[in-house]
Amino acid sequence: MSTQQLSAAVQITDSQILEQLRAVLSTSFEIEPARITPQADLFRDLDLDSIDAVDLAIKLQEITGKRVKPQEFKGIRTVGDVVDTVRRLLES
């Protein structure tokens, strides 16, 4: 599913969001897809740094067509948090 299809989807499941996120993280940040689980901590488990976090926020904006507010993004710690954020953005 492309990012355009993802953002256009009306009823998207968390598993579909997770699969798209796996594709983004593995391609953009060279993370093994098997490591990308809902419980994985972006910083401790997946070794993202602050610059990677900014890049991820940009990718989320590309996926959803909506900007993640900085205060909301600060609360994102796990892959599951990212999935929840993408779902909220797509539903808003």
C-alpha positions as CSV (number, residue, x, y, z in Angstrom):
1,M,0.0,0.0,0.0
2,S,1.5,3.3,-1.0
3,T,1.5,6.4,1.3
4,Q,-1.2,8.0,-1.0
5,Q,-3.4,4.9,-0.6
6,L,-2.7,4.9,3.1
7,S,-3.7,8.5,3.6
8,A,-6.8,8.0,1.4
9,A,-8.0,4.9,3.2
10,V,-11.2,5.4,5.1
11,Q,-11.1,2.4,7.4
12,I,-7.5,1.6,8.0
13,T,-6.5,-0.9,10.6
14,D,-3.6,-0.6,13.1
15,S,-1.9,-3.6,11.4
16,Q,-2.0,-1.8,8.0
17,I,-0.5,1.3,9.7
18,L,2.2,-0.9,11.3
19,E,3.1,-2.5,8.0
20,Q,3.4,0.9,6.3
21,L,5.5,2.1,9.3
22,R,7.7,-1.0,9.0
23,A,8.3,-0.2,5.3
24,V,9.2,3.5,6.2
25,L,11.5,2.6,9.1
26,S,13.3,-0.2,7.3
27,T,13.8,1.8,4.1
28,S,14.6,5.2,5.6
29,F,16.5,4.1,8.8
30,E,17.7,0.7,7.7
31,I,16.0,-1.1,10.6
32,E,15.4,-4.8,10.3
33,P,11.6,-5.1,9.9
34,A,11.3,-7.9,12.5
35,R,12.6,-5.5,15.1
36,I,9.7,-3.1,14.4
37,T,7.0,-4.2,16.8
38,P,4.4,-2.2,18.6
39,Q,6.3,-2.5,21.9
40,A,9.7,-1.4,20.4
41,D,11.0,1.8,21.9
42,L,12.1,4.1,19.0
43,F,15.2,5.3,20.8
44,R,16.4,2.4,23.0
45,D,15.3,-0.6,20.8
46,L,15.5,0.9,17.3
47,D,18.5,3.3,17.9
48,L,16.8,6.4,16.5
49,D,18.3,9.7,17.6
50,S,16.8,13.2,17.7
51,I,17.6,13.9,14.0
52,D,15.9,10.6,13.1
53,A,12.9,11.6,15.1
54,V,12.6,14.8,13.1
55,D,12.9,12.8,9.9
56,L,10.2,10.4,11.2
57,A,7.9,13.3,11.9
58,I,8.3,14.5,8.3
59,K,7.6,11.0,7.1
60,L,4.4,10.9,9.2
61,Q,3.3,14.1,7.6
62,E,3.9,12.7,4.2
63,I,1.9,9.6,5.1
64,T,-1.1,11.4,6.7
65,G,-1.0,14.8,4.9
66,K,-1.2,16.3,8.4
67,R,1.5,17.8,10.6
68,V,2.2,16.2,13.9
69,K,2.2,18.8,16.6
70,P,5.6,19.1,18.4
71,Q,4.0,18.6,21.9
72,E,2.3,15.5,20.6
73,F,5.4,14.1,19.0
74,K,7.4,14.5,22.2
75,G,5.1,11.9,23.8
76,I,5.8,9.3,21.2
77,R,8.2,6.7,22.5
78,T,7.2,3.4,21.0
79,V,6.2,2.1,17.5
80,G,2.7,1.6,19.0
81,D,2.6,5.3,19.9
82,V,3.4,6.1,16.3
83,V,0.6,3.8,15.0
84,D,-1.9,5.5,17.4
85,T,-0.7,8.9,16.2
86,V,-1.1,8.0,12.5
87,R,-4.5,6.6,13.2
88,R,-5.6,9.8,15.0
89,L,-4.3,12.0,12.2
90,L,-6.0,10.0,9.5
91,E,-9.3,10.1,11.4
92,S,-9.2,13.9,12.1
